[in-house]
Amino acid sequence: AIGTSTLIMAITATSGAIGYSLNGNINLIIAVIVGAGTILGGRVGAIYANRATEETLAKIVGIIFMVLGVAMIITQLIQ
């Protein structure tokens, strides 16, 4: 079930990316930066996820969500 779900998400994401690209709505520099960060974060995350306890991972995810939330609020207040 996980493999099928991942395949369907990949197909959906790829078709969306192609559509946006054909309309000229993709900033390639940002796409490369985000892609590199995703690859690096996935590798580092996999290493630490196997070493950390569930409680530690929950705290890390909570902190990341709080930081992202604050960043979103600040971005909206600045605009």
DSSP file (Angstrom, degrees, kcal/mol; ACC not computed):
  #  RESIDUE AA STRUCTURE BP1 BP2  ACC     N-H-->O    O-->H-N    N-H-->O    O-->H-N    TCO  KAPPA ALPHA  PHI   PSI    X-CA   Y-CA   Z-CA
    1    1 A A     >        0   0    0      0, 0.0     4,-2.2     0, 0.0     5,-0.2   0.000 360.0 360.0 360.0 -37.2    0.0    0.0    0.0
    2    2 A I  H  >  +     0   0    0      2,-0.2     4,-2.5     1,-0.2     5,-0.2   0.917 360.0  49.2 -68.3 -41.8    2.8    2.4    0.8
    3    3 A G  H  > S+     0   0    0      2,-0.2     4,-2.3     1,-0.2    -1,-0.2   0.908 112.2  48.0 -63.3 -42.6    4.6    1.7   -2.6
    4    4 A T  H  > S+     0   0    0      2,-0.2     4,-2.4     1,-0.2    -1,-0.2   0.919 112.4  49.0 -64.0 -44.3    1.3    2.3   -4.5
    5    5 A S  H  X S+     0   0    0     -4,-2.2     4,-2.3     1,-0.2    -2,-0.2   0.908 111.4  49.6 -61.6 -42.9    0.6    5.5   -2.7
    6    6 A T  H  X S+     0   0    0     -4,-2.5     4,-2.4     2,-0.2    -1,-0.2   0.903 110.2  51.0 -64.0 -41.5    4.1    6.8   -3.3
    7    7 A L  H  X S+     0   0    0     -4,-2.3     4,-2.3     2,-0.2    -2,-0.2   0.922 110.8  47.9 -62.0 -44.8    3.9    5.9   -7.0
    8    8 A I  H  X S+     0   0    0     -4,-2.4     4,-2.4     1,-0.2    -2,-0.2   0.897 111.8  50.0 -65.2 -40.0    0.6    7.8   -7.3
    9    9 A M  H  X S+     0   0    0     -4,-2.3     4,-2.8     2,-0.2     5,-0.2   0.900 110.3  51.0 -63.8 -39.6    2.0   10.8   -5.5
   10   10 A A  H  X S+     0   0    0     -4,-2.4     4,-2.5     2,-0.2    -2,-0.2   0.909 110.8  47.9 -64.8 -41.7    5.0   10.8   -7.7
   11   11 A I  H  X S+     0   0    0     -4,-2.3     4,-2.5     2,-0.2     5,-0.2   0.927 114.0  47.1 -63.9 -45.0    2.8   10.7  -10.9
   12   12 A T  H  X S+     0   0    0     -4,-2.4     4,-2.2     2,-0.2    -2,-0.2   0.926 114.1  46.7 -62.5 -45.9    0.6   13.5   -9.6
   13   13 A A  H  X S+     0   0    0     -4,-2.8     4,-2.5     2,-0.2    -2,-0.2   0.900 112.9  49.9 -64.5 -40.8    3.6   15.7   -8.6
   14   14 A T  H  X S+     0   0    0     -4,-2.5     4,-2.5    -5,-0.2    -2,-0.2   0.924 111.2  47.7 -65.6 -44.3    5.4   15.1  -11.9
   15   15 A S  H  X S+     0   0    0     -4,-2.5     4,-2.2     1,-0.2    -1,-0.2   0.892 113.3  49.0 -65.2 -37.8    2.3   16.0  -13.9
   16   16 A G  H  X S+     0   0    0     -4,-2.2     4,-2.5    -5,-0.2     5,-0.2   0.914 111.1  49.6 -65.2 -42.6    1.8   19.1  -11.9
   17   17 A A  H  X S+     0   0    0     -4,-2.5     4,-2.4     2,-0.2    -2,-0.2   0.896 110.9  49.8 -63.9 -40.5    5.4   20.1  -12.3
   18   18 A I  H  X S+     0   0    0     -4,-2.5     4,-2.6     2,-0.2    -1,-0.2   0.926 111.1  49.7 -63.9 -43.9    5.2   19.6  -16.0
   19   19 A G  H  X S+     0   0    0     -4,-2.2     4,-1.3     1,-0.2    -2,-0.2   0.930 113.5  44.7 -60.5 -47.1    2.1   21.7  -16.2
   20   20 A Y  H  <>S+     0   0    0     -4,-2.5     5,-2.8     1,-0.2     6,-0.3   0.893 113.2  52.2 -63.7 -39.6    3.6   24.5  -14.2
   21   21 A S  H ><5S+     0   0    0     -4,-2.4     3,-1.5     1,-0.2    -2,-0.2   0.910 106.0  52.7 -64.9 -42.8    6.8   24.3  -16.2
   22   22 A L  H 3<5S+     0   0    0     -4,-2.6    -1,-0.2     1,-0.3    -2,-0.2   0.808 110.1  49.5 -63.5 -28.8    5.0   24.5  -19.5
   23   23 A N  T 3<5S-     0   0    0     -4,-1.3    -1,-0.3    -5,-0.2    -2,-0.2   0.432 116.4-116.0 -88.4   0.1    3.3   27.7  -18.3
   24   24 A G  T < 5S+     0   0    0     -3,-1.5    -3,-0.2    -4,-0.3    -2,-0.1   0.762  76.3 129.7  74.4  25.4    6.6   29.2  -17.2
   25   25 A N      < +     0   0    0     -5,-2.8     2,-0.5    -6,-0.1    -4,-0.2   0.232  42.8  92.7 -97.8  13.9    5.6   29.2  -13.5
   26   26 A I        -     0   0    0     -6,-0.3     2,-0.9    -5,-0.2     3,-0.1  -0.934  62.7-148.7-115.1 126.8    8.7   27.5  -12.1
   27   27 A N     >  -     0   0    0     -2,-0.5     4,-2.5     1,-0.2     5,-0.2  -0.823  12.9-158.7 -87.8 108.5   11.8   29.4  -10.9
   28   28 A L  H  > S+     0   0    0     -2,-0.9     4,-2.4     1,-0.2     5,-0.2   0.833  87.2  55.3 -63.4 -34.4   14.6   27.0  -11.7
   29   29 A I  H  > S+     0   0    0      2,-0.2     4,-2.2     1,-0.2    -1,-0.2   0.948 111.8  43.2 -63.4 -47.4   17.0   28.4   -9.2
   30   30 A I  H  > S+     0   0    0      1,-0.2     4,-2.9     2,-0.2     5,-0.3   0.900 112.3  54.6 -63.7 -40.4   14.5   28.0   -6.4
   31   31 A A  H  X S+     0   0    0     -4,-2.5     4,-2.5     1,-0.2    -2,-0.2   0.899 109.4  46.9 -61.4 -41.2   13.6   24.5   -7.7
   32   32 A V  H  X S+     0   0    0     -4,-2.4     4,-2.6     2,-0.2    -1,-0.2   0.914 113.3  48.6 -67.0 -42.5   17.3   23.4   -7.6
   33   33 A I  H  X S+     0   0    0     -4,-2.2     4,-2.4     2,-0.2    -2,-0.2   0.935 114.5  45.0 -62.9 -46.4   17.8   24.8   -4.1
   34   34 A V  H  X S+     0   0    0     -4,-2.9     4,-2.4     2,-0.2    -2,-0.2   0.907 113.3  51.1 -64.7 -41.6   14.7   23.1   -2.8
   35   35 A G  H  X S+     0   0    0     -4,-2.5     4,-2.4    -5,-0.3    -2,-0.2   0.919 111.1  47.3 -61.6 -44.5   15.6   19.8   -4.5
   36   36 A A  H  X S+     0   0    0     -4,-2.6     4,-2.6     1,-0.2     5,-0.2   0.911 112.9  49.2 -64.2 -42.1   19.1   19.8   -3.1
   37   37 A G  H  X S+     0   0    0     -4,-2.4     4,-2.9    -5,-0.2    -1,-0.2   0.876 110.3  51.6 -63.8 -37.4   17.7   20.6    0.4
   38   38 A T  H  X S+     0   0    0     -4,-2.4     4,-2.3     2,-0.2    -2,-0.2   0.924 111.8  45.6 -65.7 -44.8   15.2   17.8    0.1
   39   39 A I  H  X S+     0   0    0     -4,-2.4     4,-2.0     2,-0.2    -2,-0.2   0.946 117.0  44.2 -63.9 -48.3   17.8   15.3   -0.9
   40   40 A L  H  X S+     0   0    0     -4,-2.6     4,-2.7     1,-0.2     5,-0.3   0.929 114.8  49.0 -62.7 -45.8   20.2   16.3    1.8
   41   41 A G  H  X S+     0   0    0     -4,-2.9     4,-2.7    -5,-0.2    -1,-0.2   0.864 109.7  52.4 -63.2 -36.6   17.4   16.5    4.4
   42   42 A G  H  X S+     0   0    0     -4,-2.3     4,-2.0    -5,-0.2    -1,-0.2   0.904 111.9  45.3 -65.2 -41.6   16.1   13.1    3.5
   43   43 A R  H  X S+     0   0    0     -4,-2.0     4,-1.7     2,-0.2    -2,-0.2   0.947 117.6  42.5 -66.9 -49.2   19.5   11.5    3.9
   44   44 A V  H  X S+     0   0    0     -4,-2.7     4,-2.4     1,-0.2     5,-0.2   0.915 114.3  52.4 -64.6 -42.6   20.3   13.2    7.2
   45   45 A G  H  X S+     0   0    0     -4,-2.7     4,-2.5    -5,-0.3    -1,-0.2   0.883 107.0  52.2 -61.3 -39.7   16.8   12.6    8.5
   46   46 A A  H  X S+     0   0    0     -4,-2.0     4,-1.2     2,-0.2    -1,-0.2   0.890 110.3  48.9 -64.8 -38.7   17.0    8.9    7.7
   47   47 A I  H  X S+     0   0    0     -4,-1.7     4,-0.6     1,-0.2     3,-0.3   0.951 117.2  39.7 -65.2 -49.0   20.3    8.6    9.6
   48   48 A Y  H  X S+     0   0    0     -4,-2.4     4,-2.3     1,-0.2     3,-0.4   0.804 107.7  62.6 -74.2 -28.7   19.0   10.4   12.7
   49   49 A A  H  < S+     0   0    0     -4,-2.5    -1,-0.2     1,-0.2    -2,-0.2   0.855 103.9  49.6 -64.7 -33.1   15.6    8.8   12.6
   50   50 A N  H  < S+     0   0    0     -4,-1.2    -1,-0.2    -3,-0.3    -2,-0.2   0.721 116.9  41.2 -76.5 -20.6   17.1    5.4   13.2
   51   51 A R  H  < S+     0   0    0     -4,-0.6    -2,-0.2    -3,-0.4    -1,-0.2   0.734 102.4  76.8 -97.4 -26.5   19.2    6.7   16.1
   52   52 A A  S  < S-     0   0    0     -4,-2.3     2,-0.1     1,-0.1     0, 0.0  -0.457  79.5-112.9 -90.5 157.6   16.7    8.9   17.9
   53   53 A T     >  -     0   0    0     -2,-0.1     4,-2.3     1,-0.1     5,-0.2  -0.396  31.0-109.1 -79.4 164.6   13.9    7.9   20.2
   54   54 A E  H  > S+     0   0    0      1,-0.2     4,-2.3     2,-0.2     5,-0.2   0.882 119.8  53.5 -61.4 -38.8   10.3    8.5   19.2
   55   55 A E  H  > S+     0   0    0      2,-0.2     4,-2.0     1,-0.2    -1,-0.2   0.910 108.6  48.6 -63.7 -43.0   10.0   11.2   21.8
   56   56 A T  H  > S+     0   0    0      2,-0.2     4,-2.4     1,-0.2    -2,-0.2   0.916 111.2  49.9 -64.0 -43.6   13.0   13.0   20.5
   57   57 A L  H  X S+     0   0    0     -4,-2.3     4,-2.6     1,-0.2     5,-0.2   0.898 109.0  52.5 -62.4 -40.3   11.7   12.9   16.9
   58   58 A A  H  X S+     0   0    0     -4,-2.3     4,-2.3     1,-0.2    -1,-0.2   0.900 110.2  48.5 -62.3 -40.5    8.4   14.2   18.1
   59   59 A K  H  X S+     0   0    0     -4,-2.0     4,-2.5     2,-0.2    -2,-0.2   0.915 111.4  49.6 -65.2 -42.7   10.1   17.2   19.8
   60   60 A I  H  X S+     0   0    0     -4,-2.4     4,-2.5     2,-0.2    -2,-0.2   0.931 112.2  47.1 -62.6 -46.0   12.2   17.9   16.7
   61   61 A V  H  X S+     0   0    0     -4,-2.6     4,-2.5     1,-0.2    -1,-0.2   0.905 111.7  52.0 -63.0 -41.0    9.2   17.8   14.4
   62   62 A G  H  X S+     0   0    0     -4,-2.3     4,-2.2    -5,-0.2    -2,-0.2   0.909 110.1  48.2 -60.9 -43.0    7.3   20.1   16.8
   63   63 A I  H  X S+     0   0    0     -4,-2.5     4,-2.6     2,-0.2    -2,-0.2   0.916 110.9  51.0 -64.4 -43.0   10.1   22.6   16.9
   64   64 A I  H  X S+     0   0    0     -4,-2.5     4,-2.5     1,-0.2    -2,-0.2   0.925 110.8  48.6 -60.9 -44.4   10.3   22.6   13.1
   65   65 A F  H  X S+     0   0    0     -4,-2.5     4,-2.4     1,-0.2    -1,-0.2   0.890 111.2  50.2 -64.0 -38.7    6.6   23.2   12.8
   66   66 A M  H  X S+     0   0    0     -4,-2.2     4,-2.5     2,-0.2    -2,-0.2   0.927 111.3  48.2 -64.9 -43.7    6.7   26.0   15.3
   67   67 A V  H  X S+     0   0    0     -4,-2.6     4,-2.4     1,-0.2    -2,-0.2   0.923 113.1  48.0 -62.7 -43.8    9.6   27.7   13.5
   68   68 A L  H  X S+     0   0    0     -4,-2.5     4,-2.3    -5,-0.2    -1,-0.2   0.898 110.9  51.7 -63.6 -39.8    7.8   27.4   10.1
   69   69 A G  H  X S+     0   0    0     -4,-2.4     4,-2.3     2,-0.2    -2,-0.2   0.923 110.8  46.9 -62.0 -45.1    4.6   28.8   11.7
   70   70 A V  H  X S+     0   0    0     -4,-2.5     4,-2.7     1,-0.2     5,-0.2   0.910 111.4  52.2 -63.1 -42.0    6.4   31.8   13.1
   71   71 A A  H  X S+     0   0    0     -4,-2.4     4,-2.4     1,-0.2    -2,-0.2   0.896 109.6  49.4 -61.6 -40.0    8.1   32.3    9.7
   72   72 A M  H  X S+     0   0    0     -4,-2.3     4,-2.1     2,-0.2    -1,-0.2   0.907 111.5  48.6 -65.9 -41.7    4.8   32.2    7.9
   73   73 A I  H  X S+     0   0    0     -4,-2.3     4,-2.3     2,-0.2    -2,-0.2   0.936 112.4  47.9 -63.5 -46.3    3.3   34.7   10.3
   74   74 A I  H  X S+     0   0    0     -4,-2.7     4,-2.2     1,-0.2    -2,-0.2   0.911 110.0  53.1 -61.5 -42.3    6.2   37.1   10.0
   75   75 A T  H  X S+     0   0    0     -4,-2.4     4,-1.6     1,-0.2    -1,-0.2   0.910 111.0  46.5 -59.5 -42.6    6.0   36.8    6.2
   76   76 A Q  H  < S+     0   0    0     -4,-2.1    -1,-0.2     1,-0.2    -2,-0.2   0.865 111.4  51.1 -69.4 -35.4    2.4   37.7    6.2
   77   77 A L  H  < S+     0   0    0     -4,-2.3    -1,-0.2     1,-0.2    -2,-0.2   0.850 109.0  51.6 -70.0 -33.3    2.9   40.7    8.6
   78   78 A I  H  <        0   0    0     -4,-2.2    -1,-0.2     1,-0.2    -2,-0.2   0.868 360.0 360.0 -70.9 -36.3    5.7   42.0    6.4
   79   79 A Q     <        0   0    0     -4,-1.6    -1,-0.2    -5,-0.2    -2,-0.2   0.503 360.0 360.0 -72.8 360.0    3.6   41.9    3.2
